[in-house]
Amino acid sequence: MTKIRTILSIKAAALGVGFFALTLIGIAGLGGGPLAAKPASASATSTVRGSAWWGDTYQYVYFNCLDDVIGDLLDQPGNLYYPPAPYSFHFYSSPCLNLVHGVYLDANNNFSGQAWNQAKGLITFTATSTTPPDGYGFNSHCPHTCNLSNSCLACYVEAEQKVYGWARVADDGTWLKMDSGAAPPVMIQSWDLNNPVLPGHDIAAGDFVGAATSSLGDLNFNCESEGGGAGTCALRQYKVYLDNLSIGHLSAPNWSYGQACAGNALTAVLKWYVKSGQQTAYEIIVNSSDSTSSPVCSSGKKYSSSASQYIIPNSDPACGALNYNTNYYWWIRLYDQSDQPTAWYQYETNGPTETDGDPDINPKTFTTFKHEFPSPYFTWTPPTVLVGTSTYFTSQSQYYTPGQPATPTPCTGSNCHYLWTTSDAGALISNATNSTTTIVFFQATGTSVTLRVTDPENYVCSASSILNINYDLPIWREIKPQ
């Protein structure tokens, strides 16, 4: 190879060429193995990008030919051994023109395709007739079948954020174990950044961390986790990551009883969590039917790289107000750094743990509250509260009904249920569950009283007041000395 480069350098120098394009076809030793065609990726949901580090001997492993800096991109110092710097010209060939390879993660979270290393050649994630060392025992962890029957050598388990399985050097058969004994093993940060794969490090959703093990040394997937988490990014910057913009999770309405008590019960907060890629804009549709046609709310395209929620009501002209006691469907699509949209993602994960409790038992909808929440309010007499004496408290609360969801009605009779409490642990409460009660206090500093009101729909709100409580002064009487 050095001889070929020398001859080409002399020829270019003789012609006075400062830069020229060179197409390399089948040069021995370029890839350490046969050139590979890019596997079909129509069904792939994510393209794996970036580079990993295979120690000082083998150095970088590239997961997509667009990332290659050795091989197709021959304008890098590492490719030029003659003449010495300063170089008189650069070799160049378009990426993915001759050395074509890529690794993919499909909708079943199974890997496929090939990575490449300048010393060892192609490294495959696609199963062949050669059985991995564990005989596909890792398949028991995979969410879908991953074995020879579907040409799979490795899978991703999102619940664990962990990669299981193997990769294999095509030429010499060296196996690389993904779920290795390294700390950490190969993992991918999910959409849930509250569950970090590498605590103490800023790992973005879709980024790999950890190391695969092999007889030739560890293959590290991120400079942040190299050295067991010590990190080597100051020495060399690299990582493997999922490139395609995708969403990992949607949630709604994210509006709790406490928030509904403090404001509009019709508020809905639609949240999304990016699984991988870079968001530059978003677009949301909300409808009362399972159709994107004639929506009740359309956000239009909103340019924002950091937005992760959309609040209704808002000032968008094409976003109408929501109705009480109504089931709503919603969709979102994101735009990547090239301003290309993803497919529409539909919300379909509602359940009892969401703030609406999934009353219609439909995972595709969120449900607005039936009406506004009760408004607790109370007064007391006498206005000056004294330690050791009775103070009379009266509820003057209001509630709402499905027939008049936004119009308050005074609580009367059994329409509302009450609970009186106080921060004075020794206080005596005469009727804790009545609309009126008396309380005898024994604590004079920072004492609060709270009234909790529950309406017929079991919507609950509370109101509290801090009382200024005084000690009763003794009565002084002048007595004539005897």
Sequence and secondary structure as in RCSB ss.txt:
>XXXX:A:sequence
MTKIRTILSIKAAALGVGFFALTLIGIAGLGGGPLAAKPASASATSTVRGSAWWGDTYQYVYFNCLDDVIGDLLD
QPGNLYYPPAPYSFHFYSSPCLNLVHGVYLDANNNFSGQAWNQAKGLITFTATSTTPPDGYGFNSHCPHTCNLSN
SCLACYVEAEQKVYGWARVADDGTWLKMDSGAAPPVMIQSWDLNNPVLPGHDIAAGDFVGAATSSLGDLNFNCES
EGGGAGTCALRQYKVYLDNLSIGHLSAPNWSYGQACAGNALTAVLKWYVKSGQQTAYEIIVNSSDSTSSPVCSSG
KKYSSSASQYIIPNSDPACGALNYNTNYYWWIRLYDQSDQPTAWYQYETNGPTETDGDPDINPKTFTTFKHEFPS
PYFTWTPPTVLVGTSTYFTSQSQYYTPGQPATPTPCTGSNCHYLWTTSDAGALISNATNSTTTIVFFQATGTSVT
LRVTDPENYVCSASSILNINYDLPIWREIKPQ
>XXXX:A:secstr
 HHHHHHHHHHHHHHT SS      S TTSSSS        TTEEEEEEEEEE HHHH EEESBGGG SSSS TT
SGGG  SS SS S      TTSSS  BEEEETTSBEEEEEEETTTEEEE B  SS  TTTTGGGGGSSS  SGGG
TB EEEETTTTEEEEEEEETTT  EEESS SSSS SEE  S TTS SSTTS   TTBEESEEB TT  EESBTTT
TTTTT  TTT   BEEE S EEEEEE     HHHHHHS TT EEEEEEEEES   EEEEEEESSS SSS SEE  
 EE SS  EEEES S TTB    TT EEEEEEEEE TTS B   EE     TTSTT  TT  TT EE  SS   B
  EEEESSSEETTSEEEEEE  EEEETTEEEEEEE  TTSSEEEEEES TT EES TTSSEEEEE    SSEEEE
EEEE TT  EEEEEEEE EE            
